[in-house]
Amino acid sequence: MSDVSDRIKANLVTLRERISAAARRSDRSPEEITLVVVTKYVGPEIIQILFQHGCNEIGESRPQELWRKFEQCRDLPIRWHLVGPLQRNKAQRTVPLVSLIHSVESRLLLETLDRCGQKLGHVVPVLLEVNISGESAKHGFPPEEIPKVVDQLDRFPRVEVRGLMGISGLNITVAEIRRQFATLRELRDRLVSSGLVGPRFTELSMGMSGDFEVAIEEGATIIRVGSALFEGIETG
Ligand SMILES: *Cc1c(COP(=O)(O)O)cnc(C)c1O
């Protein structure tokens, strides 16, 4: 296990250097960027190691997998993120475990989350997922829907929308990736300047192992990185 720990430590050093360099290139501070480590490829023993190396924001793409790992890592003060689709019948069990749901993509889910928040007696922090690539296989609201959704948020007082999330398209050029991330940033900025959203609508969750540097240059406040951290490790 110490080999694995050393490897993860080294991968984290490289990752943090790349985050800092991308931040500097765009006149930003690396502290503005939250690293969510996506652990869908690895087990709880690796999450333990990540935590020892300072990673306490952990993401999972499937609710059931998140529930399981939450149990397995109960003793660690981890902030869990759901980054993949949430089926409404899994909301009740997921909401109490997570600090942010990145992947809200329907009004029905907003309604369900509002009810969960009511039962729990606290607001549920979420991001709205936007289909920035336009690919039909991708999740998320079409960008042009977002102002309408945001305009209806007072129907869901127990949901607090903190910003937007997006995933870039497959097999496209860096210039196209950059344009898709810029679209997400411009959408957030327009919502803020129009006064449609409150001061807590700040987050842009964008960028994964293959494109987090471009995402940071385009304003990401949260990046979701998995495979880049697990290079050289058997992930079964
Ligand atoms: C798996 C996953 C990631 C991490 O992807 P990597 O390319 O392994 O860094 C980020 N976001 C979502 C929604 C994912 O499902």
The ligand as an SDF file (V2000), in Angstrom:
LIG
                    3D

 15 15  0  0  0  0  0  0  0  0999 V2000
  -15.8170   10.2440  -14.1360 C   0  0  0  0  0  0  0  0  0  0  0  0
  -16.2250   11.6520  -14.0820 C   0  0  0  0  0  0  0  0  0  0  0  0
  -15.2760   12.6620  -13.9080 C   0  0  0  0  0  0  0  0  0  0  0  0
  -13.7840   12.3960  -13.8170 C   0  0  0  0  0  0  0  0  0  0  0  0
  -13.3310   12.0080  -15.0900 O   0  0  0  0  0  0  0  0  0  0  0  0
  -11.7620   11.7830  -15.3950 P   0  0  0  0  0  0  0  0  0  0  0  0
  -11.6920   11.9630  -16.8710 O   0  0  0  0  0  0  0  0  0  0  0  0
  -11.4590   10.4050  -14.9570 O   0  0  0  0  0  0  0  0  0  0  0  0
  -10.9980   12.8080  -14.6730 O   0  0  0  0  0  0  0  0  0  0  0  0
  -15.7280   13.9710  -13.8260 C   0  0  0  0  0  0  0  0  0  0  0  0
  -17.0440   14.2740  -13.9300 N   0  0  0  0  0  0  0  0  0  0  0  0
  -17.9850   13.3280  -14.1020 C   0  0  0  0  0  0  0  0  0  0  0  0
  -19.4050   13.7450  -14.2040 C   0  0  0  0  0  0  0  0  0  0  0  0
  -17.6130   11.9870  -14.1880 C   0  0  0  0  0  0  0  0  0  0  0  0
  -18.5510   11.0590  -14.3680 O   0  0  0  0  0  0  0  0  0  0  0  0
  1  2  1  0
  2  3  1  0
  2 14  2  0
  3  4  1  0
  3 10  2  0
  4  5  1  0
  5  6  1  0
  6  7  2  0
  6  8  1  0
  6  9  1  0
 10 11  1  0
 11 12  2  0
 12 13  1  0
 12 14  1  0
 14 15  1  0
M  END
$$$$
